[in-house]
Amino acid sequence: MDIHFKRIHHIGIAVADLESGAAIWGPSGLGLAEEGREDVIQAQTRVAMYPVGDTRIELLEAMGDNTPVARFLQKRGPGIHHICFEVEDIETECQRLRGLGMRLLSEEPQPGAHGSRVMFVHPKDTGGVLVELNEFASHEHT
Ligand code: CO
């Protein structure tokens, strides 16, 4: 059987703001260490990463009112927003999932954090779970 996904790279969690998220997930809360923050302009999202073994918790703060994370928070409140799988070749995986009739949220992979390339699968085609595929630049294993 082919292995399509290499690992869960991170789990994205929508928070009202990174400070309140840090209070829950950080050293004074559940006890994870924050690795860094980054503005992902393309997604209008401010992210903070908390490594856990081979994966991460990714906290997501909306960069404005009418943005994807803000709309998620309005509809569902804070909580798990997406699961991200690392893939070797994002074009091949996009083609495979399209072949299964799944809708992808953009035509081409989009720029993500740390020079990666990202695609999202429509949650209506995955039982309500937003799935992110992430291909990392070679020589960088974040
Ligand atoms: Co993500």
Residues whose N, C-alpha, C, O or C-beta is under 5 A from the ligand:
A	BS01	CO	G12 C84 E132
